[in-house]
Amino acid sequence: MMSIKYIDVFPFSRTDDGLRFLLLRRAVDNTYPGIWQPIAGKIKAGEKAWEAGLRELKEETGFTPVNYYALDHVSTYYLHRTDEIVQVPAFLAEVTLEDPAISKEHDIYKWLSLGKAKKTASWEPYRKALDVIPKLLASSPTLALAKILLKKPKNHLNP
């Protein structure tokens, strides 16, 4: 049985020194303690995967993205406890480079260059997803197709 229950979100920021990626370390009292990861979370009932990514990003960092993209990467895992294969779609969230308000799931964070993020990420699927990101950002047509349009808050300029 194959299912989509989880998502990954890769927060990044554009700087004068290139792209910076946010990785978080799982807290010692959490599952998978000590691993370095992007935002990861479960999809709630009635939620679309991309919506879960936005919610988890907000819950785990306090960030609302400037731009949000479907990443051309899906991780596949076998969960022996439930005897199922799980597919995890990944998303890319452009955010402002600032300190995140990390949740209790994590105990520390780092903003890293692509090379350092790939060396720091604990699991191979995270490294593979990071490899895809520069290619996506470098291709305007692909980037336009991957962009998830976010609702802008209503105000006098945007009724």
N, C-alpha and C positions, 0 to 999 in steps of 0.2 A: 504494500500500500504506500502511495506517495502522497505527501501533504505539504502545504505551505502554512506553517504555524509561527514562523519567526522572520525577522528582518534584520539587516545590518544597514547602518547609515555611516558614511564616511564624511565627517565635517572637515572642511578645508577653508583656507583663506588665501587670497592673493596678496603677496607682499613685494616690496622692491627687491627682495632677495629670492624671489620665486615662490612657489606654492608651499604652504605649511599645512600639515595634516594633524588633526587632534586624535591622540590615542589615550585611552584611559586604562588604569590598572584595577582589576577586580579586587575588592576588599577581602581581607583574610577570612571574614565570617560569611562570605558569599560562596555560591557555587563557583567552581573553577577559580579558586583564590590565586591571586598573583599574576594571572595572564593579562597581557596587553592586548587591547581590542578597540575597535571603533564602537559606536553606539550599537547595541544589540538588544533585541527585545521580542516580546510575543505580540502576535496579532490578536486583538480582542474580537469577540463575536460581533458581526455586522460591520467590521472595519475592513477597508481595503488595505493591502500591504503598504502602499505609499502613505496612507493616512496614519498607519501604525508607526511608520518611520518618523513622521513629523511629530507625533505625540511623544514617542520615546526620546527624540532629540530634545524636546522641551523639558521632559521629566528628568533626563539625565544630565543636562548641561544648562538649561534655562534659555537656550538659543532658539531663535526663530530665523530660518534661513532667508537670505537675500535672493538666492536662486536654489532650485531643487530639481534634481535630475534622477531619472531611472538609469542605473548603471548597467552596462551590458555585461553583467556577471551574476550568476546564481551559484551559490555554494550548495553542495549536496553532501549530506551526512547520513550515516546509518546509526540509528539509536537502538542499541541492543536491549535496553530496558523495555521498550515498547515494540520492538521488532518492526521498525518502520524506517523508510527512507524519507528524509525531510529535505525539502528544497528551501533555500533561504535567499530571497531576492535582495539585492543591494541597491542603495540609493546614495547619492552624492549631494551634500548640503553645503552651499557656499555661505559662510558666516563671517562676521566681523572678528578679527584677531583680537581676542580679549580673554580674560580669565573666565572659564565656565563656572557656573554654580553647580558643581558635581553633586550627584545624589549619593546616598549612603551605599549604593552598590559598588562604588569605586573609592579608592583612597588617595589617588594621585593622578595627574594628567601631564601630558607633554605635547607641545606644538613642535612638530618635526618636519624636516625636509623629506622628500619622497624616499631618498636612499635610506635615511635613518628610520623612517616609519616602517619600511620594508624589513629592516634588520630588527626592529623592536617588536613588531606584530608577532604574537605568539603562535598563530596557526597559519598554515600554508594557504588556506582559502582567503585569508585577509591579505596576504602578500600578492596573491593572484589578482584580487580586486584592485589593489593599489596599482598594479601594472597597467590596468585598463584605463585608469583615470586620465593620465596625460594624453592618451590617444583620443579619448572622448573630447577633452577640452580643446584639442588642436583642430578638430574637425567641425567647422561651423554648421554644415548640414546635419550631421549626426547629433550635434549638441542641441540644435533646434528641435529635432524629433524626440530627443530624450527629455526635454524640459517639461516639467510638470507645472502647469500654471497655477499659481497660488492666488487665493482671493485676497485682494487688498482691503484694508480696513476702510469702512465708509467714513467719509468726511465731506466737507464742502467742495473739495476738488474732485472727489471720486464718489458721486452719489450712489 
